[in-house]
Each structure stands twice: as C-alpha cells, then as structure tokens.
Amino acid sequence: MSVMLDLPQSLEKELSTEAAQLGLSLSEYVIRVLIAGRRVGQGIKSGADLVNYWHNEGLIGSRSDIVDSQEHARLLRRQAEQRVKE
C-alpha cells in the first residue's frame, strides 16, 4: 500500500538525517517510526518487551565500535570516578 504525505520540509530533513544515521532509507525509517508510535499505547510490561523495543528501534547492535560491552562499561566507570569536580 502506498500513502502520500505532504511533510513540512524541516520534518522531512530531520527524518532523512535520522534515517541516514541508522543506515536506512527514508521510507524504511518512516515505517519504523509509525510502527513504534502504534506501540506507545501498548506499554512495556516485561524485560523481553523492552529488549524487543530496543531491537526494533535499532539500539541493539548499533555500537559496532564496542567489542566488549563489559570492558567498555568498566572504562566509563573509571573515567567517571577520575573526573574532576568543579
């Protein structure tokens, strides 16, 4: 099914930028946004729901630069502990 939308230019640019950051076409990204919007009313009731939500939003696996997540967390913790308070 095809749907034509007349989006404000600023919204189209914003959506295009977000799609590019995720490596998706604009139409693929808009479909994800619409699906996610429909789920808002359903709520997240379990950990599995949360993981599914993160997966559908492209958050899981989005940091290919982090090979070892536990080591990365340790590094962030050390950096926070050594931060100079102003």
Phi and psi restraints in degrees (value plus and minus 20) as a CYANA .aco file:
   2 SER   PHI    -130.2   -90.2
   2 SER   PSI     121.2   161.2
   3 VAL   PHI    -152.1  -112.1
   3 VAL   PSI     111.3   151.3
   4 MET   PHI    -119.4   -79.4
   4 MET   PSI     109.1   149.1
   5 LEU   PHI    -141.1  -101.1
   5 LEU   PSI     118.4   158.4
   6 ASP   PHI    -122.5   -82.5
   6 ASP   PSI      71.2   111.2
   7 LEU   PHI    -108.9   -68.9
   7 LEU   PSI     127.4   167.4
   8 PRO   PHI     -80.4   -40.4
   8 PRO   PSI     125.5   165.5
   9 GLN   PHI     -77.8   -37.8
   9 GLN   PSI     -58.1   -18.1
  10 SER   PHI     -85.7   -45.7
  10 SER   PSI     -58.7   -18.7
  11 LEU   PHI     -88.2   -48.2
  11 LEU   PSI     -61.6   -21.6
  12 GLU   PHI     -81.0   -41.0
  12 GLU   PSI     -61.7   -21.7
  13 LYS   PHI     -85.3   -45.3
  13 LYS   PSI     -63.1   -23.1
  14 GLU   PHI     -82.2   -42.2
  14 GLU   PSI     -66.2   -26.2
  15 LEU   PHI     -85.0   -45.0
  15 LEU   PSI     -59.3   -19.3
  16 SER   PHI     -83.3   -43.3
  16 SER   PSI     -61.2   -21.2
  17 THR   PHI     -83.4   -43.4
  17 THR   PSI     -66.1   -26.1
  18 GLU   PHI     -83.2   -43.2
  18 GLU   PSI     -60.3   -20.3
  19 ALA   PHI     -82.7   -42.7
  19 ALA   PSI     -64.0   -24.0
  20 ALA   PHI     -82.7   -42.7
  20 ALA   PSI     -58.6   -18.6
  21 GLN   PHI     -82.9   -42.9
  21 GLN   PSI     -50.0   -10.0
  22 LEU   PHI    -113.4   -73.4
  22 LEU   PSI     -22.1    17.9
  23 GLY   PHI      52.8    92.8
  23 GLY   PSI      10.5    50.5
  24 LEU   PHI    -135.1   -95.1
  24 LEU   PSI     137.3   177.3
  25 SER   PHI     -94.2   -54.2
  25 SER   PSI     142.3   182.3
  26 LEU   PHI     -80.3   -40.3
  26 LEU   PSI     -62.7   -22.7
  27 SER   PHI     -85.7   -45.7
  27 SER   PSI     -59.5   -19.5
  28 GLU   PHI     -83.0   -43.0
  28 GLU   PSI     -61.8   -21.8
  29 TYR   PHI     -86.8   -46.8
  29 TYR   PSI     -62.3   -22.3
  30 VAL   PHI     -82.1   -42.1
  30 VAL   PSI     -58.7   -18.7
  31 ILE   PHI     -81.2   -41.2
  31 ILE   PSI     -64.0   -24.0
  32 ARG   PHI     -80.6   -40.6
  32 ARG   PSI     -63.1   -23.1
  33 VAL   PHI     -82.6   -42.6
  33 VAL   PSI     -63.6   -23.6
  34 LEU   PHI     -84.8   -44.8
  34 LEU   PSI     -62.6   -22.6
  35 ILE   PHI     -83.9   -43.9
  35 ILE   PSI     -63.9   -23.9
  36 ALA   PHI     -82.9   -42.9
  36 ALA   PSI     -58.4   -18.4
  37 GLY   PHI     -84.2   -44.2
  37 GLY   PSI     -54.1   -14.1
  38 ARG   PHI     -89.9   -49.9
  38 ARG   PSI     -49.1    -9.1
  39 ARG   PHI     -99.4   -59.4
  39 ARG   PSI     -35.9     4.1
  40 VAL   PHI     -74.6   -34.6
  40 VAL   PSI     -63.6   -23.6
  41 GLY   PHI     -90.2   -50.2
  41 GLY   PSI     -40.2    -0.2
  42 GLN   PHI     -97.2   -57.2
  42 GLN   PSI     -49.7    -9.7
  43 GLY   PHI      55.1    95.1
  43 GLY   PSI     142.2   182.2
  44 ILE   PHI    -125.3   -85.3
  44 ILE   PSI      98.9   138.9
  45 LYS   PHI    -129.0   -89.0
  45 LYS   PSI     -30.5     9.5
  46 SER   PHI    -170.4  -130.4
  46 SER   PSI     149.7   189.7
  47 GLY   PHI     -82.1   -42.1
  47 GLY   PSI     -57.2   -17.2
  48 ALA   PHI     -83.8   -43.8
  48 ALA   PSI     -59.4   -19.4
  49 ASP   PHI     -81.2   -41.2
  49 ASP   PSI     -61.2   -21.2
  50 LEU   PHI     -85.4   -45.4
  50 LEU   PSI     -64.8   -24.8
  51 VAL   PHI     -83.1   -43.1
  51 VAL   PSI     -62.2   -22.2
  52 ASN   PHI     -81.2   -41.2
  52 ASN   PSI     -61.1   -21.1
  53 TYR   PHI     -82.0   -42.0
  53 TYR   PSI     -68.2   -28.2
  54 TRP   PHI     -80.2   -40.2
  54 TRP   PSI     -61.4   -21.4
  55 HIS   PHI     -83.5   -43.5
  55 HIS   PSI     -66.2   -26.2
  56 ASN   PHI     -85.3   -45.3
  56 ASN   PSI     -48.6    -8.6
  57 GLU   PHI    -104.2   -64.2
  57 GLU   PSI     -23.0    17.0
  58 GLY   PHI      60.6   100.6
  58 GLY   PSI      -3.2    36.8
  59 LEU   PHI    -102.1   -62.1
  59 LEU   PSI     -54.2   -14.2
  60 ILE   PHI     -97.3   -57.3
  60 ILE   PSI     105.0   145.0
  61 GLY   PHI      62.3   102.3
  61 GLY   PSI     -10.4    29.6
  62 SER   PHI    -100.8   -60.8
  62 SER   PSI     -32.4     7.6
  63 ARG   PHI    -131.9   -91.9
  63 ARG   PSI      54.9    94.9
  64 SER   PHI     -86.8   -46.8
  64 SER   PSI     -34.9     5.1
  65 ASP   PHI     -96.0   -56.0
  65 ASP   PSI     -34.8     5.2
  66 ILE   PHI    -118.2   -78.2
  66 ILE   PSI      87.2   127.2
  67 VAL   PHI    -103.2   -63.2
  67 VAL   PSI     -63.5   -23.5
  68 ASP   PHI    -139.5   -99.5
  68 ASP   PSI      82.7   122.7
  69 SER   PHI     -85.2   -45.2
  69 SER   PSI     -55.2   -15.2
  70 GLN   PHI     -87.8   -47.8
  70 GLN   PSI     -62.0   -22.0
  71 GLU   PHI     -85.4   -45.4
  71 GLU   PSI     -58.3   -18.3
  72 HIS   PHI     -82.8   -42.8
  72 HIS   PSI     -61.5   -21.5
  73 ALA   PHI     -83.4   -43.4
  73 ALA   PSI     -60.7   -20.7
  74 ARG   PHI     -81.7   -41.7
  74 ARG   PSI     -62.8   -22.8
  75 LEU   PHI     -81.0   -41.0
  75 LEU   PSI     -66.2   -26.2
  76 LEU   PHI     -81.6   -41.6
  76 LEU   PSI     -60.0   -20.0
  77 ARG   PHI     -83.4   -43.4
  77 ARG   PSI     -65.7   -25.7
  78 ARG   PHI     -81.2   -41.2
  78 ARG   PSI     -62.3   -22.3
  79 GLN   PHI     -82.7   -42.7
  79 GLN   PSI     -60.3   -20.3
  80 ALA   PHI     -87.6   -47.6
  80 ALA   PSI     -58.3   -18.3
  81 GLU   PHI     -88.2   -48.2
  81 GLU   PSI     -49.5    -9.5
  82 GLN   PHI    -114.6   -74.6
  82 GLN   PSI     -18.7    21.3
  83 ARG   PHI     -84.8   -44.8
  83 ARG   PSI     119.2   159.2
  84 VAL   PHI    -105.3   -65.3
  84 VAL   PSI     105.8   145.8
  85 LYS   PHI    -104.3   -64.3
  85 LYS   PSI     118.2   158.2
